[in-house]
Amino acid sequence: MINITDTAAAKVHGLLQAQEKPNAMLRVFVSGGGCSGFQYGMTLEEEPMEGDQQFSINGVGVIVDPRSAQYLEGANIDFVDNMMGGGFKIDNPNAASSCGCGTSFTPKEGAEGEAEPAAAGGCGSCASSGF
């Protein structure tokens, strides 16, 4: 299961209010891309898709697709705000290595599933990310 810190949960609630989507849920996913082969993504969605895992953490509705779930098991999502800006940070125990920006990673052996990593070449988002 994924964990969401109190700080990240408060930020998600603020985004839901700002975007006037009080019933939306946070979709957390992994896709091929970034400088380490895989990258994290987050969106706000009103409805889950067939096969999605759905749960509530710190009052935030969370959706994860089955392929992403294997890469995100035990991950911790936080929101950090520092002199370089603010953004969501994912601490993932399934990552063998991560890009300096924290938005892409290489999975540990045994964590890989059906998703295909993208060719390395820079994630293009080496600044803190939000959605």
C-alpha positions in Angstrom: 0.0 0.0 0.0 1.0 3.6 -0.5 1.4 6.1 2.3 0.5 9.8 2.0 1.9 12.2 4.6 -0.3 14.7 6.4 1.4 17.5 4.4 0.8 15.8 1.1 -2.8 15.0 2.0 -3.4 18.7 2.9 -1.9 19.8 -0.4 -4.2 17.3 -2.4 -7.2 18.6 -0.5 -6.2 22.2 -1.3 -5.9 21.2 -5.0 -9.3 19.5 -5.0 -10.9 22.7 -3.6 -9.0 25.0 -6.0 -10.0 23.0 -9.0 -13.6 22.6 -7.7 -13.3 18.8 -7.8 -14.4 17.8 -4.3 -15.1 14.2 -5.2 -12.0 13.6 -7.3 -9.4 11.1 -6.4 -5.6 11.1 -6.7 -4.4 8.7 -9.4 -0.8 7.7 -8.8 0.9 5.8 -11.6 4.2 4.7 -13.1 5.0 4.9 -16.8 8.0 4.4 -19.1 10.0 7.6 -19.3 12.4 9.9 -17.5 16.2 9.6 -17.3 16.0 6.4 -15.2 13.6 4.5 -17.3 10.4 4.9 -15.4 8.6 8.0 -14.1 5.9 8.8 -11.6 2.8 10.6 -12.4 -0.2 12.0 -10.5 -3.6 13.3 -11.8 -7.0 14.1 -10.3 -9.8 11.9 -11.6 -13.5 11.6 -10.9 -13.9 7.9 -11.6 -11.6 4.8 -11.4 -11.1 2.6 -14.4 -12.0 -1.1 -14.5 -9.3 -3.1 -12.5 -8.0 -0.1 -10.6 -7.2 -0.4 -6.9 -9.0 2.1 -4.8 -8.4 3.1 -1.2 -8.4 6.1 1.1 -5.3 7.4 2.9 -5.3 10.4 5.2 -8.7 11.3 3.8 -7.5 11.3 0.2 -9.1 8.9 -2.3 -6.3 7.1 -4.2 -6.5 5.2 -7.4 -3.7 2.9 -8.7 -3.7 0.8 -11.8 -2.6 -2.9 -11.4 0.7 -2.4 -13.3 1.7 0.6 -11.3 0.8 -1.0 -8.0 3.7 -3.4 -8.2 6.2 -0.5 -8.5 4.5 1.6 -5.8 4.0 -0.9 -3.0 5.3 0.7 0.2 5.9 4.1 -1.4 5.6 7.2 0.6 4.2 10.4 -1.0 5.1 13.7 0.7 4.9 17.3 -0.3 8.1 19.4 0.2 8.4 23.1 0.0 11.9 24.6 0.0 13.9 27.4 -1.5 13.9 25.6 -4.9 10.1 25.4 -4.9 7.5 22.9 -3.9 6.3 19.6 -5.2 5.3 16.1 -4.4 8.1 13.7 -3.6 7.8 9.9 -3.7 10.1 7.8 -1.6 9.9 4.3 -3.1 11.4 1.2 -1.6 11.2 -0.5 -5.0 13.6 1.9 -6.6 17.2 0.7 -7.1 18.1 4.3 -8.1 16.4 7.6 -8.7 16.9 10.6 -10.8 18.2 13.7 -9.0 14.8 15.3 -9.5 13.0 12.4 -7.8 10.5 12.0 -10.7 12.0 9.0 -12.3 13.5 5.7 -11.1 15.0 2.4 -12.0 13.2 -0.5 -10.2 15.0 -3.1 -8.1 15.2 -6.5 -9.6 12.1 -8.5 -9.0 9.9 -5.3 -8.9 9.7 -5.1 -12.7 6.5 -6.1 -14.4 4.9 -5.7 -17.8 5.6 -1.9 -18.3 8.5 -1.1 -20.6 11.1 1.4 -19.5 11.8 4.3 -21.8 15.3 4.9 -23.2 17.3 7.1 -20.8 17.8 10.6 -22.0 16.7 13.1 -19.4 13.3 13.4 -17.8 12.9 17.0 -18.7 11.4 17.7 -15.3 14.3 18.0 -13.0 12.4 20.5 -11.0 9.9 19.6 -8.4 6.7 18.4 -9.9 3.1 18.8 -9.0 0.1 18.2 -11.1 
